[in-house]
Amino acid sequence: MTVLLAQPNLSLTAQSHSLVIKGDVHVNAAAEVAAAGVKWLKNAALTNVAFDFSGVTKASSAAISVLFEWLRACHSQGIVVQSITLSAPLERLASLAELDALIKSPNAEA
């Protein structure tokens, strides 16, 4: 496990072929979290990846924005997203925003 970002109440780690985020992804941290994940994706020489947001404690559009930034990076790098795991609050938010179809099929062309 490699710690990519550690802040009070928020962490981002890389584990094998996964990015794991835990805590509260608030607006002030989103850009830094997204950038740290994109940097790792560009440097890790991966063919596939999984995103684990199951430890995100609050529903936040900032967390969804981070996810979509990582998906764009994967698309541009040719990395296949094997799975995306969301916490219950994020699943509800994605469903409410009608984004769940995009998240469940991240490799579909928009």
C-alpha positions in Angstrom: 0.0 0.0 0.0 1.3 3.4 -1.0 -0.1 6.6 0.6 -0.7 9.1 -2.1 -2.5 11.7 0.1 -3.1 12.1 3.8 -5.2 14.9 5.3 -7.3 15.1 8.4 -10.3 12.9 7.8 -9.2 12.0 4.2 -6.8 9.5 2.7 -5.9 8.2 -0.8 -3.9 5.1 -1.2 -2.8 2.9 -4.0 -3.0 -0.8 -3.5 -1.8 -3.0 -6.3 -4.1 -2.1 -9.2 -6.5 0.0 -7.1 -7.0 3.5 -5.8 -8.7 3.6 -2.4 -10.2 6.7 -1.0 -11.5 7.0 2.6 -13.0 9.8 4.5 -14.8 13.1 3.6 -14.0 14.3 0.1 -14.9 18.0 0.5 -14.7 20.7 -2.2 -11.4 22.1 -0.9 -9.7 18.8 -1.2 -11.2 17.5 -4.4 -8.6 19.0 -6.8 -5.7 17.7 -4.8 -7.2 14.2 -4.5 -8.0 14.1 -8.2 -4.5 15.3 -9.2 -2.8 12.7 -6.9 -4.9 9.9 -8.4 -4.3 11.1 -12.0 -0.5 11.3 -11.3 -0.5 7.8 -10.0 -2.5 6.5 -13.0 -0.1 8.1 -15.4 3.0 6.8 -13.7 1.9 3.3 -12.6 2.0 1.7 -16.1 -1.3 -0.1 -15.6 -3.6 -1.9 -18.1 -6.5 -2.1 -15.6 -7.5 -0.4 -12.4 -10.2 -0.5 -9.7 -11.6 2.5 -7.8 -12.7 2.0 -4.2 -14.9 4.8 -2.8 -16.5 2.5 -0.2 -14.8 4.4 2.6 -16.2 7.8 1.6 -18.3 8.8 4.5 -20.5 11.6 3.0 -22.4 12.0 -0.2 -20.5 14.7 -2.1 -20.5 16.0 -5.7 -16.8 16.6 -5.1 -16.2 12.9 -4.7 -18.1 12.2 -7.9 -16.1 14.8 -9.7 -12.9 13.1 -8.5 -14.2 9.8 -9.9 -15.0 11.3 -13.3 -11.5 13.0 -13.4 -9.9 9.6 -12.9 -12.2 8.0 -15.5 -11.1 10.7 -18.0 -7.4 9.9 -17.2 -8.0 6.2 -17.7 -9.7 6.9 -21.0 -6.7 9.0 -22.2 -4.2 6.4 -20.9 -6.0 3.4 -22.3 -6.5 1.9 -18.8 -9.5 -0.4 -18.4 -11.6 0.3 -15.3 -12.4 -3.1 -13.9 -14.6 -1.9 -11.1 -15.9 1.1 -9.1 -17.1 0.6 -5.6 -19.1 3.4 -4.0 -20.2 3.9 -0.4 -24.0 3.9 0.2 -24.1 7.7 0.4 -22.3 8.0 -2.9 -24.5 5.4 -4.5 -27.6 7.3 -3.5 -26.1 10.6 -4.9 -25.1 9.0 -8.2 -28.6 7.5 -8.5 -30.3 10.8 -7.7 -28.1 12.6 -10.2 -28.8 9.8 -12.8 -25.1 9.1 -13.1 -25.3 5.5 -12.0 -25.4 4.1 -15.5 -22.1 5.9 -16.4 -20.5 4.7 -13.2 -21.6 1.1 -13.7 -20.3 1.1 -17.3 -17.2 3.4 -17.1 -15.7 2.1 -20.4 -18.7 3.0 -22.4 -18.2 5.9 -24.8 -20.1 9.0 -23.7 
